[in-house]
Amino acid sequence: MSEIQAKIDEIETEMARTQKNKATNYHLGTLKAKIAKLKSELINGPGGKSSGSKDAGRGFEVSKSGDTRIGLVGFPSVGKSTLLTSLTGTASEAAAYEFTTLTCIPGTMTYRGARVQVLDLPGIIEGAADGKGRGRQVISTARTCNLILIVLDAAKPLTHKKLIEQELFNFGIRCNQEPPNVKFEVKGATSGGIAYSEAVPQTRGMSQEVARNVLREYKISSAEILLREDITVDQFIDVIEGNRK
């Protein structure tokens, strides 16, 4: 795993050195595709597939109940356990030291006739998506939620919110985003190459050349692509990966 992380760090360093302009868009797109594939392999094991991999970061075994599920995500000792107790009446141990909660504690509240399951998840740390602490278990469980509530300590910097969002992003969770409005269909090897079209002008880095370079990284030589909205290269990679939440 450390070898994969070293490759990721090397590519990220190259991206940081690369000046961002129209001329380098295709190169940056290729580098982003390389990183996405490596991170998928880092999280899910060789092949990058979440199914059947022992390293896929299985979440805590908590049966779903009620009409919807909310996960409380945050750094250690920010008040998740206290909030769960206040909302649901479920006792979740709280103390003045970090990592009080070591597993997932579920509770249920009722709101306008709906039964809402609330999960108090253990605190995560920077690098959680890469396996630090029990981060993969926590974020894997967060993926099963209909809504994620980021709990913050008001006395700490607001950058903590961005750090948590980045950890969720690195594990394939796209907070407050709709799936890109893109038609993407892989064709058979003899179906005539890449058919690329845009229903709206692309101003955020996408182009036919960028799309072809990204697909080359995924060893896709025949596909139909229709961009129905103005998207980024990262969003296009999300569509190809097909496992974002």
C-alpha positions in Angstrom: 0.0 0.0 0.0 2.9 2.4 0.8 4.1 2.0 -2.8 0.7 3.0 -4.1 0.7 6.1 -1.8 4.2 7.0 -3.0 2.9 7.0 -6.6 0.0 9.2 -5.6 2.3 11.6 -3.8 4.6 11.7 -6.8 1.7 12.5 -9.2 0.2 15.1 -6.9 3.7 16.8 -6.8 3.8 16.9 -10.6 0.3 18.3 -10.7 1.3 21.1 -8.2 4.2 22.0 -10.5 2.1 22.0 -13.7 0.8 25.4 -14.7 -2.9 25.3 -15.2 -4.1 26.6 -18.6 -5.9 25.3 -21.7 -2.6 23.9 -23.1 -2.1 21.7 -20.0 -5.7 20.6 -19.5 -5.2 17.3 -21.2 -2.1 16.5 -19.2 -3.7 17.4 -15.9 -6.7 15.3 -16.9 -4.5 12.3 -17.5 -2.8 12.8 -14.1 -6.2 13.1 -12.3 -7.3 9.8 -13.9 -4.0 8.1 -12.7 -4.7 9.4 -9.2 -8.3 8.2 -9.2 -7.3 4.7 -10.3 -4.5 4.5 -7.7 -6.8 5.8 -4.9 -9.4 3.2 -5.9 -6.8 0.5 -5.7 -5.5 1.9 -2.3 -9.0 1.7 -0.9 -10.5 -1.4 -2.5 -7.4 -3.5 -3.2 -5.9 -4.6 -6.6 -8.3 -4.0 -9.5 -10.0 -1.1 -7.6 -13.3 -3.0 -7.3 -15.2 -2.7 -4.1 -16.9 -6.1 -4.3 -15.1 -9.1 -3.0 -12.0 -7.2 -1.8 -10.8 -7.8 1.7 -9.4 -4.3 1.8 -12.6 -2.6 0.8 -13.0 -0.9 4.1 -16.2 -2.6 5.3 -18.3 -0.5 7.6 -19.7 -1.2 11.0 -22.5 -3.8 11.0 -25.6 -1.7 11.8 -29.0 -2.8 10.5 -30.9 -0.1 8.8 -34.2 0.9 10.5 -36.8 3.6 10.1 -37.5 5.8 7.1 -34.1 7.3 6.6 -30.5 7.2 8.0 -28.3 10.1 9.2 -24.7 9.8 10.0 -22.8 12.1 12.5 -19.3 12.6 11.1 -16.6 14.7 12.7 -13.2 14.7 14.4 -13.0 13.2 17.9 -14.6 14.9 20.9 -16.7 17.5 19.0 -20.0 16.5 20.6 -21.4 13.7 18.3 -22.3 11.5 21.3 -23.9 14.3 23.2 -25.9 15.3 20.1 -27.1 11.7 19.6 -28.3 11.5 23.2 -30.1 14.8 22.9 -31.8 13.8 19.7 -32.7 10.2 20.3 -32.3 9.6 24.1 -29.8 6.8 23.3 -27.0 6.7 25.8 -23.6 7.2 24.0 -20.6 7.5 26.2 -19.1 11.0 26.2 -15.9 12.1 28.0 -13.3 14.9 28.0 -10.8 12.8 26.1 -10.6 11.7 22.4 -11.9 8.5 20.8 -14.6 7.8 23.5 -16.8 6.2 20.9 -15.0 3.2 19.4 -17.9 1.7 17.4 -21.0 2.9 15.7 -23.9 3.8 18.2 -27.4 3.9 16.6 -30.4 5.8 17.9 -33.9 6.6 16.6 -35.8 9.9 16.6 -39.2 10.8 15.3 -39.7 13.9 13.2 -43.2 14.8 11.7 -44.2 11.2 11.8 -41.0 9.8 10.2 -38.7 7.5 12.1 -35.1 8.7 11.6 -32.1 6.5 12.4 -29.1 8.5 13.7 -25.6 7.0 13.8 -23.0 8.2 16.1 -19.8 7.3 14.2 -16.3 7.3 15.8 -14.2 10.4 15.2 -12.1 10.4 12.2 -8.6 11.9 11.7 -6.7 13.3 8.7 -5.8 10.5 6.4 -8.9 8.5 7.4 -9.7 7.6 3.7 -6.2 6.2 3.4 -6.7 3.9 6.4 -5.5 5.9 9.4 -7.4 5.1 12.6 -10.6 3.3 11.8 -11.3 5.8 9.1 -12.3 3.4 6.3 -14.9 1.7 8.5 -16.3 5.0 9.6 -16.6 6.4 6.0 -17.9 3.1 4.6 -20.7 3.3 7.1 -21.3 7.0 6.2 -21.8 5.9 2.6 -24.9 3.9 3.7 -26.5 7.1 5.0 -29.1 9.2 3.3 -27.7 12.3 4.9 -24.3 13.1 6.5 -24.2 15.7 9.3 -20.7 17.1 9.8 -20.4 18.0 13.5 -17.9 20.7 14.3 -16.3 22.2 17.4 -17.2 25.9 17.3 -14.0 26.7 19.1 -11.9 25.1 16.4 -10.9 26.5 12.9 -13.5 26.3 10.1 -10.9 24.5 8.1 -11.8 21.4 10.0 -15.0 21.2 7.9 -13.0 21.3 4.7 -10.6 18.6 6.0 -13.6 16.3 6.7 -15.2 17.0 3.4 -11.8 16.2 1.7 -11.7 12.8 3.6 -15.2 12.0 2.4 -14.3 13.1 -1.1 -11.2 10.9 -1.1 -13.5 7.9 -0.3 -15.9 8.6 -3.1 -18.6 10.6 -1.3 -19.7 13.8 -3.0 -21.3 16.1 -0.5 -24.1 18.3 -1.7 -23.7 17.3 -5.3 -26.0 15.8 -7.9 -24.6 13.1 -10.3 -23.2 14.8 -13.4 -25.7 14.9 -16.3 -23.5 12.8 -18.6 -24.3 9.9 -20.9 -21.4 7.5 -20.9 -21.6 4.1 -22.5 -18.7 1.7 -23.1 -19.1 0.0 -26.5 -17.6 -3.2 -27.9 -14.0 -3.2 -29.1 -15.2 -3.0 -32.8 -17.8 -0.3 -32.3 -15.8 2.6 -33.9 -13.7 4.4 -31.3 -14.8 7.3 -29.1 -18.0 9.2 -30.0 -17.8 12.5 -28.1 -20.4 15.3 -28.2 -21.4 18.3 -26.1 -25.0 19.5 -25.6 -23.6 22.7 -23.8 -20.3 24.5 -24.1 -17.6 23.2 -21.8 -15.8 25.9 -19.8 -14.3 23.9 -16.9 -11.6 21.9 -18.5 -13.4 19.2 -20.5 -12.8 18.7 -24.2 -12.7 15.8 -26.7 -8.9 15.6 -26.3 -9.2 15.5 -22.5 -11.9 12.8 -22.6 -9.8 10.6 -24.9 -6.7 10.9 -22.7 -8.7 10.1 -19.6 -10.3 7.1 -21.2 -6.9 5.9 -22.5 -5.8 5.6 -18.8 -8.8 3.4 -18.2 -8.0 1.3 -21.3 -11.3 2.3 -22.9 -11.0 2.6 -26.7 -14.7 2.6 -27.7 -17.4 4.6 -26.0 -20.2 7.1 -26.5 -20.0 10.3 -24.5 -22.6 13.1 -24.3 -22.1 16.0 -21.9 -25.4 17.6 -21.1 -23.9 20.1 -18.6 -20.7 22.0 -18.0 -18.5 19.6 -15.9 -15.0 19.3 -14.6 -12.5 16.6 -15.4 -13.0 15.2 -11.9 -16.7 14.8 -12.5 -16.0 13.0 -15.8 -13.7 10.6 -13.9 -16.5 10.1 -11.3 -18.8 9.0 -14.2 -16.2 6.5 -15.5 -15.6 5.1 -12.0 -19.3 4.7 -11.5 -19.1 4.1 -7.7 -19.5 7.6 -6.3 -22.1 8.3 -3.7 
